[in-house]
């Protein structure tokens, strides 16, 4: 075991010069998954650590052409994108927890090389912050921007909660006081995002107004996003339940006498849990804002959520029928992050049994939804071939997750993730795994291990049996070829005015790896992977 640790430490020193293999060899003795994830995240590709990037989007389709190039599965077209702090923060959290648990297992302290690695990732995360201007305090001070460059940057509550958790983990692993200070700064940002009224009064703006257009108090959740121009966006999403878990953990870490972080978490939980209970993705608040370019409240039109009615909704719809939410589709990851955040918050307060009780009804409700509600609902097995598109059926009966699947290869298993297509073993040898499947398994691993341990164990076993092949190979060789999601060329990427042609798109990045690793470490611990 110490030889394994020494080898890993040696790899860290040369990682920046080591290319990612295109076809990982099958080891004589299978490498534990958490070790594979760690190795991949600290390795470099094009001079950048894998764990710091989520930066390439592929698109391809059997008739799609971009900039004169025909896009195929073998030769996909590529659209470059920015590095993203949420991915880097999730990697930092996994690496910190992994190294901390490994050192404890080996009954030693972290080495200087290991703490240096944590410092490197933490430094990359903190580089996403803007420099403070003491003469012009801003609502986003101390927050981490989604991307590190560009004239206009965006600061999200969800992403900052992830970064706060990562900085707390880095502080626990290294003892560096600056990481705790940075986490506190994020906590203060989230307090401002929960009630941003004071930052807009000087512009004659009330971020929250009631049905009569009169100023009102905010509902209690964290507003999704603000830009570096102080433009506040008008949605509050259920996945911000991740922030309540962070705020409660921050309360424990710093214990301010006014309990402001714990009280903020409790208030946000009361509001955001309502969204989960209603089967909604986000709440859109009404606002009054002057039509200026900066320092205003704006609709989150990118989410098709410009409802401005102080109500909960699903993606793509503002409709209510007979007093109930109608239309739209549920966001797979919003549900998963929301449930995991609610579980984590309750467990911190009252333990695992109470946490399981807090989410049992919600978990049962969401795992009972038909497959068409999910991100992988259409065309699950080949997103270039539209002939297989359509609704999907349950993959396992609700009360069973046995070793032998029932139904055909297109069926849906909500207990693996709310994406539901996790194909690693015969008779379905097509290596099917979508981006949201892998992310979702990690997000909900700890919850499922407590709530439905047999279902968690079956999914975890399938991951272990893959041994870096199939879906894991798609992650670890950076191709993500088996994890594309089907869509249409709604943005007319190829400029031919046809917005109906199909394409596949997926993100090359680190969230699936880091979330899976975190889920395993939280659910079973490093020692149980030996």
C-alpha positions, 0 to 999 in steps of 0.5 A: 500500500505504501508502494502505491502511495509512493507511486502516486506521489511520484506521478504528481511531480511529472503529471504536467508533462504526462499526456493522457493515454488514449487507451488505458491498459487493463491492469492485472490487479484492478485499480480502485476507482477512487485511485483511477479518478485521482490519477486522471484528475491530476494528470495533464492534457495540453498543459492543463490539469484535467481536474481544472477543465470543463472546456470542450463541447463536441457536436456531431450528427450524420448530416451536420456540418460546421464551418464547412466540415462534416461532423461524424462520430469518428471525427466530431466537430468541436466548439471550444468553451471556457474553463469552469470554476464549478468543475475545478471546485468539485475536483479540489473537494475530491482531491482534498477528501481523497488525500485526507482519507488516504493519509488517515488510512496509512496513518500518516500526515499529508506530505509536502507534495500532497499539500502542494497539490491541494494548494495548486488546485485551491489557487486555481479556484481562487483565481476566479475571484475579482479584485476588490475595489474598496471604494465600490463594494459589490454584492459579488465580493469574495465570490468565485466567478464561473469563468476566470476571464472575460469582461463580463463574469457571472457568479452563481449561488450553486457554483459558489456553494460547491467552491465553499465546500471545496475550500472547507475540505482543503482547509481540513486537509491542509490546515491552511487558514486562508482557505477557511477565510475564503469559504467565509467570504463565500458564505457572506456572498450567499447571505447577500444573494438571499436578500439583495435588496440593499444593493439595489435601493440606490438605483431605485430598484426593488428586486422583489415585488408582489402581485401589485408591484409593491416592494416585498421581502424575498422568499428565502432562497438564494438568487441563482446568478449575478454578473460583474455588472451587478445585474441580478437574475430573476430565478431561484433554483432547487439545486441551491439546496446545495448551499444550505448544506454548505452554510450549515457546515460553515456555521459549524466551522466558524460558529459565529455567535449570531448563528447567521449561516445556520439561520440562513440555511434553515430559511432557505431550506424551508423555501427551497424544499417547497420546490422539490415537493411541487416537482419544480426546477425553479422559482421566478420572482417578479421585479421592478428594474429600470432599463439600464445596462448595469445594476439592474434585475434581469430575466433569466431568459436562457432558462426560458423562465421569464415568468416573473410571477413569484411562483415555482415552474418547470423548465420551459413553461410558465403554465399552471392548470387548476392551480398546479404546475403544468408543462415544461420538463424537470431538470435531472441534475437540479433534482439530484443536487436538491435532494442531496443538499436536503439530505446533507443538511438534515444529516448534519443537524440530526444524523443519517436516520433523520436525513433518510426520513427527510428525503424518503417520500421525495426520493420515492416520488422522483424514482417513480417518474417515467423515463421521459422526464429525464435528461436521457429520455430520448434516443438513449442508445445512439444519439446520432440515429433518430430512429430510436427516439421516443419514450422509455420504459422502466428498466427494473421494477420499482421494488427490484434492482437485481443483477439481471435487467428486465425489458429491452436495452432502451429501458430506464433505471431511475435508481442508478441516476435520474438519467437512468441509462447505465449500461456496463454489463451483458446483455447490454454491452454497448457501454451506454452511460450518459453524462448525467448518469455518471454525475447523478450516481456520484451526487446521490451515492451517500443518500442511496447508500443510506436510503436504498443500500441494495440499490446503491451496492448494485450500481457501485458493483457495476462501476467497479466491474467496469475497470476503467473500460466502457463508460469509465473509459469514456471518462478517463480517455477524455472522449466522452463518446458514450456520454453524449446527449441527443438534441437538435440544432436549434441554434443553427450551428451550421448556418443552413437554416435547418433547426430540426436536424439532430446532433449529439453534444457532450462536455469534455470535463471533470464533473463526472469523475470528481462527483463519482469519486466524492460519492464513493468516498462519502458513501463507503470511505477510502478504506473500504475501497482497498 
